[in-house]
Amino acid sequence: MELEYKEHPILKPPSDEEQLWMIENDTEAYLQSIQLHNDRIEASIIDPVYHSFVLPQQFKVREMLWKDVIDEVWVLGGNRSGKSRSAAWMVMQALLENPNTEIICWAQNEDASVERQQPYLWEMMPQEFKKKQKDDVAKINYSKATGFTGNKFILPNGSVCYFKFYTQFQNDDSVIEGAKLGAPIRDCKFINIGTWCDEYLGDETLLKRLRSRCGDFDAKILVTFTPLRGYTPTVGSMLDGAKTVEALPASLLDGELMPYVQEPSGRDNMAIVYYHSERNPFSNWKRLARNHANASVEEIKKVLYGYPTKSLTAMFNTFDQVAHIYDPEEENYDFADGTWTNYQVIDPAGKKSWACAWFGVNQNGDVRQWAEWPDRNTYGEWAVEGKATVRSDDSVTWKKGVAAEDCGGMSLSALKIEWTKVEHRIPIYERIIDIRFAHSPKQTVDDGERTLQDELFDMGINTVPSFGATEDVGIPKIQEWFSYDNKQPFHKFTNSPKFRISKDCGNSIFSDMNYCQNGKKDEALKDFIDLQRYAATHEEGYGISFVAHGSVGFKRDNMGY
């Protein structure tokens, strides 16, 4: 018997006073205490699926997955936060406790699966199953070099775990055809998991197929990744407009509250859980903290708290989801009550969809973007990641998304109807249009003498040309709008930026988080940035301003209503 307690980050020995009392009064009890302590630690190493120490973050994911209304949980984790290991633990528990379960575990490619994902499942495998099986059903054969034979294993209870790769699906999307994932029983002893996607950064094509395959047995989907690439389209699809329902203080950010649990906007059946590196007692947090002592706030949030605030090379490096996005249900601004002067900004296009945004300015100079068109919730993404455009600095260029494609070619009368729906009787003081299009001949007329601005006027839509400031002038103006003391916690009254955006403006938010000027004039993200640029440089560079309704020259454009 060892005569001292093994060190462990969670399991602590009795205090010095308690140990001294046992030595003096009950030596046998003291020795038994050491034995039980050390045996517990050893068991957690040898047989972690049954005896590991379950962390609070892991309990939180389990709590979310157990809810009947939740079908999918995304886990965003910092470095060494324990997200992949805990996911493997839950997958193995589901396979063991729910007979005849089928689960697919996804990784980027076979190398990533063999080197990073499969070892976690082998670690969680019960010791008795690691011995050669004589069972007619079970097939478990693993080596460190090649992983599981055939990239799958079968447990004695008939449960099967498959390992597949995103590259497989990209080459042949039929690799999951016919699969019915999860457990074919009603009363599962453990969470009914159907698939685990690790480090998934593609679009939602695969996830949509998996949701269908998990539907037959009402199985859950678990997605885990470390968002090292920042605010990618995949991340954005979940985080745009997400509501924080639980938050925890970040010691490396002077106690600033970081999201712990979020509810994605418009996705009531999904949840987001953040794994903070500092809350994993096995992470060597002291070393991680030292390594990132001089890192930027954005880098710390992303790498240690799993919370991306922007793309790595985004132009607006102060953009933050908490500080720069507001929830209209919580901050109930009335843009029709006379305390705001409202502007519409219009960026016309040829066959592509026009882009529009609406802004309000109060007498304090606060600017709120309260609407966009086409909006992300209704029409989908304006921009998506382009093909084979990743540069050495890991930034990307962008191409037109479904909103830019599907809303193109609309008539002026149809556009007017759409804008009227957005405004809903909110008075518009001025409509600003891209100066390049304002004075250009209308493409649908032959005489070439009437401009697009003239055509809009005939429709009852009065516009004024934008100032025409270039990006090297306009981008700094937007950056000024975004600026606040980001070294201090955000407070909407005492430490807030001049410019905030409604969470319903998903395409604008995504553009602000990712725009990096890679694609020059052809970059799809540029369109919604241009709208903000025209607003910020209006009135000869001073920007849109508040005008009292009683002032001389107040020019409400009621657009026919």
N, C-alpha and C positions, 0 to 999 in steps of 0.2 A: 504494500500500500504506500502511495506517495504521501509524504508528510507535509505537503504544502498545497494550497489552492492554486490551480492554474489561472493565469490571467485571461480575462475575457471582456470584450467591450460591453456586453449586456449583463451577463450573469456575474454578479459581484459576490465576494465572500462575506461572511459575517464581519462586523466591525472588530477592530483590535480589542476593544473592551469585551465584546461577546466571546471572542476566541480565548482570551485570557480566563474568563469565567469558566468556559468549558474545560480548559486544560486543568484548572484547579479543582473543579467540582465533578466533572464527568468526562474523563479522558476518552472513554469508548465512544460517547456521543460526538466528541470532537473529531475522532478518526472517521467515524461514519459520515459526518458532515463533509469532510474532505473528499471521501470516496464518492458520495452522491453528487457533489459539485463537479468533480472531474469526469465522472461517468456521463453526466448530462452533456458536458461539452463534447466528449468523445462521440456520443450518440448523434449529436447534431452534425458532426463531420462525416461519420460512417453512413448514416441513414437520414439524410436531410429531409426527404419527403415526409417522413413521419415525426422527426425530432428536431427540425431546424427551428430557429428563433424567428417567428413571424413578426415583421416590422410594422409599425403603425401605417406606413404608406401602403403596404401590402394588404392590411386589413381594409383600408379605404377602397382599394380596387375591388376586393372581394365584396364589400358592402354594395358597391355600385352594380357589380355583375349579378348579385343575388336579386336585385330589384326586378320585378316582373316587367316594369315599363322600360327598362334599359336593355337594349339589344347589343350595344357596342360601346366599348370603353377604349379611349386613347390614352396612353401613358407617355407623357413627355418627360424625359429624365435628364438630369445633369450627368456629368462624368462620374462614374463609379457610384451612381445612386442606387444600384441594385435592381433596376427595372427588368433587365433581361432574365436575371436569376429568379426573381419572384414570378415572372411570367412562366418560366419553365416549371417552377414548383406547382403553379395552378394547373398547367396543362397535364402534368403527371398525376396530380390528384384527381382530375376529371377522368383520365384514362383508367385509373385504378378503381375509383369509387362507382363509376357508371359503366357497367358491362356493355360490351359491343359498341362502344363509342368509336367514332372515326373523327380524327382531328388532322388537319393539314397545318404544318408549321412552315412559314415562308421566310426565305432570306433572299438577298440580292442575287446570288449565284451559288454554285455548288461549293466553291472554296469558302465563301462566307458561312454557308451552312455547316460544313465539316469543321471549320476552325472555331466558330463562335457559337452557333446555335445548338448543334447536336451534342457538344460536350456538356452543356447545361442539362439536357434531358438525361444523358448518361449519369451525370452526377446525382440526379434525383431518382434514378432507378433503384428500387428496393434491393438490398443486398442479395436476397434469395433469388432474384431474377437475373443477377449478374453471373450466376453460375450456369453452366450449360444446361439447357432445358431438355427434359425428357418428355415433355408434354406434346401431344399431337397438334395442339393449337398454337402454342407459343413459338415464336421465331425471333430471337434476340441475339444478334451477333454484332459486336462493336469493336472497332480499333481506333486508336487516337489518330492514326494516319489517314484512314479512309472513312471514318464515321460508321454509321449503321449500314449493314449490307443491304443493297438495293434501295438505300435512302428511306428505309421504313423499319418498324419493328411491330410485332404482335405480342400482346400480353396473354397470359393464361386465361383471362376472363373474356377473351375475344376482342378487346379494344385494340385499335390499330392507329399508329401515328405515322403519317407520311411527311416527308420533307421535300418541298418543292421550291422552285426558284422563280423570281420575277422575270429573269431572262427566258425561262421556259415559256411562261405565259405570253411574253412579247413575241416569241417566235411561233407559238402555236396556242391560241387561246382555247383550244378544246381540251387542254390538260385537266380541266376540272369538270368536264361534261359528265353528267350522270351521277356525280357525287352527292350523297345525302349526309351532310356533316352533323356531328353531334351524337347524342345518345337517343336510341329509339325507344325510350321509356319515359313515362310521365313523371314519376316521382324519383328524381335524381337525388342521390345522397350528397353530391357535390355540384358545383356550378356546371351547367351543361355548356361546355365550350366546344365550338365547332372549328375555329381556326385562330391561329396566332400569326400576325404579320409583324416581323421584326425589321426595323430600320426601313420602313416603307416610304418612299419619296415620289412614287409615280402619281399619275392622276387617279381618278376614282373608278376607272374602267374595271380593274380587277376587283376592287371592293364591292362594286355593284353586283358583280357576278357571284361573289362570295356571300353577299347578303341573301341572294336568291337560294343558294345551296344550303344555307343555314336555316332557311325558313321552314323546311319540311318538319324538322324536329325542334323548332324554336330554340336553336342553339345560339350562343353568344359569340361575338367577335372581339378579339383583343388585339390592339395595335400598339406597338412600342417603338419609340425611336428617340435618339438624341438629336435635336434640331441644329446640328453644327452648320448647316448651310443657311441658317437664318429663316426668314419668312418666305418659304417656298410655296408654290401653289397648293401643295398638299396641306401644309400647315395652315395656310390662309383659308382653305376651305372649311376648316374646323374653328379657327380662332377668330375670324372676322365677326365682330359683334358678340362674341361669347361673354356671358355674364358670370362674374366671379361670385360663388356662393360660400366658399371657405378660403381663408387666406392665413398665412403664417409669416412671422417676422423673419427677415433675412439678416443674419448677424454681420455679413460682409457688406451690407448696404445700410448700416446704421439703424437696423430695425425696421426698414421699409417692409410693408406687407407685400408678400409675393403670392400669386394665385396658388391655391392648393387643389381646389375642385372648381370646375367651371361647367356651365351649361351652354352648349353651342346654340347659337341663334337659329331658330327655325328647325331644330333637330331635337325634339323632345325625347326621343328614344336613345339618345347618345349622351355620354359624359366624358369629361377630360379630367385626369388626375395627374398632378405634377409630382415627380420624385425629386426632392431637393437633396443634393449631395450631402449637405451638412446633417441631414436627418438619417443618414445611413451610418450607424456606428462602426461598420466595417470598412469605411471609405478612406481612412487616414485623412480626416478632414483638416487637421492642422497643416499637413503638407500641401493639400489642395489650396487652402486659404493663402499660404505663403506664396505659392506659385502664381496666384492671381491677385496679389496685393496691389499691383499697379495697373491692372487691367481696367478697361473702360466699363462703365455701368452696364452698357448693352452686352458686352462680352461676359461679364459676371452673371447677368440674368440668364443668358443663353447656356453657358457652359456648366454652371453650378446649380442653376435652378430650373433648367429645362424650358425656359421661357424666352422665345425669340421675339424681339421687338422690331426687327427690321432685317433686310438683306444685308449681307456683309459689306456690300459696296454701295448701299443706297445713298442717295444725295442728301436725304433729310435725316442726319444721324442723331437728332434729338427726338425723333418721333417715338412715342410711347403709347401703347394701347390704353393705359389708364388715363394718362394726362390729356391725350389728344382726341379721344373718342368719348362721346357722351351717349347715354341711353335716353331717348326722348320720353320714355315712360317714367323715368326717374327725375329728369330735369325737364319739366313740362313747360317749355317755352311757348308762348302764344305769339307767333309771328304776324298775326293779324290785329294785335291790340294797339298798335300805334307806337310801341316802344322800340320797334325795329324798322329799319329801312331795308327793303328786300330787293335783291338783284337776281336776274337770270343771266347766266353766261352761256353762250352758244358757240360751238365749234362745228361748223358745217363740214360736210365731206361729199364726195362724189357718190359712188356706189356703196361705200361703207356707211354704216350708221352714223348719224350725227351724235355728238356727245354734248350733254348739257348738265349744268349744276346750278343750284340755287343757294344764295347766301343772304344772311341777315346781319345787320350791323346795329348795335345799340349806341346810345349817346356816350357811353364809356369807351367806345371804340372796339368793343369785343365783337369778334366775327364768328358766326356759326354757319357751317354748311349744313343745311337741313334737308336737302334732297339732291338726287342725281337722276339722270335718264340717259341710257337704259340702266335701271338699278339691278344690282347683282341678284337680289332675292327673287325678282320676277323674271328677268331675262337671262341670267347666268353670267359667266365670266366675260369681261371685256378683253382680257389678255391672258394668254397661256404661254407656258415655257416653249421656246422654239426648239427645233431639232439640231443636235450636234453643234450647239453654240456655246458650250461651256469654255470659258477662257481659263488661263492659268491662275487667275485670282479667284476662281470658282464663281464668278458672276455669270449671268446669262442674258441673252437677248430675248425678246418677246414677240409673239405673233398674235394675230387677231383671234379672239375667242368667239364663242357662240353668240354673245350679245352684239358684237361688232358686225358679225356676218348676217344674222337673222333680221336685224332691224334696219338694214340698209335699203335704199331705194324707195323710202316712204315719201308720199306726196306732202306738200306743205300743209294741206288741210288735215291730213292724218297726223302730222306732227303737232299741229295746233291742238287737236283733240287730246293727244297724249299729254301735252304740257298743261292743258286745262285741268286734267285729272290730278296732276301733281300739285298744282297750285291751290286748288280747292278754295277759291275765293280769297287767298292771301294776296294783298295788294303788292304789285311789283312796281317799284319806282323806276327802274331802268333795266333794259335788256341790252347786254353787251355782246357783240358778235366779232369774231375773228376778222381783223381788218383786211386780210388777204382775200377773204370771200365776200366781205361786205360790198366791195366796189367792183367785184368781178361780174362779167355778164352772166345772167342766168342761163344755165345750160339747156333748159327746155324751150327757150325762145330763139327765133332765128335772126331777129334784127340786131342782136348784140349790143343794143343801146341801154336796155334796162338791166339794172343790177339785181343781184340777189336781195339786197336791202330793199329795193323798190318792190320786188315781188312779195316780200314779207310784209311791207307796209300795206299793200293791197289786201292782204289777209287780215289786217287789223293788228299786226305785230310790229310795233315800233321798235327799232333797234338803233344803237349807236356803235360805231367802230371801236375796237379795242385800241389801246395806246400804241401797240406795236412794239413794245419792249422785247428785246431778244432774251434768250435764256440766261446769258451771263448777267443780265440785269434782273430778270424776273425770278430766277431761282433763289438768289439771296433775299429777295423780298418775302418769298414764302418761308424761307428759313427764319427770317425775323418774326413772322407770324407764329411759327412753331416754338420759338425760344421761350424758356422759363428756367428757373434754377433747378436743373435736374439732379443736382447733388443733394437736394433736400426733398422730402416727401411731397408729392403732389397734394394740393388742396385747392378746391375749385374757387375758393374766395381769397386765400392769402398767397398761394403759389400756383398760378395757373397760366397757361399760354394765352395769347391773344386769340388764337384760332383753334377751334375745336370742331369736330366732324361728327354728325349723327352716325350711330352704328348701322343705320339702314343704307348708308352710302358705301356699300362694300367694294365697288370697283374703284372709287376714289381712295379709300383706305389702303387697298392692296397696292395701288399705284404709288402712294406716298411711302409705303414700306419697302418697295422694291425698285423704284426707278433709279437707274444709275447711268443713263445716257449712253448705254452700249450701242443701241440701235439707231442712234441719231434720229433723223426725221421719220424713219420708218418704224421706230419702236412703238409698239401698240400701247405701252404704259404711258407714253407721252401725252396722249389725248386728254386724260383727266388732269394731268399736271398742268397742261396748257390752260384749262379752265380756271384753275386756282391762280395761275400766273397772270391771266388777264384781269382777274379780280384784284390781285395784289398790286398791279401796276396801273389801274384805272386812274383817270383824272391826272394824266401826265406824270404817272409814276407814284402818286401819293396813295393810291388804293381806294377802294370803295369806302364811303363814309356815311354817317348818319345824317338824315335830313328830316327835320320835324314836319309833320303833316300840315301844319299851319303855315309853313314858310312859303314865301313867294316863289313860284316856279316849281313847286312840287308837282311832279308829272306822273301820277299813277297811270300805268298802262293796264287797263282792265281786260284787254284782249277779248272783248266781246261779251263780257258778263258783268 
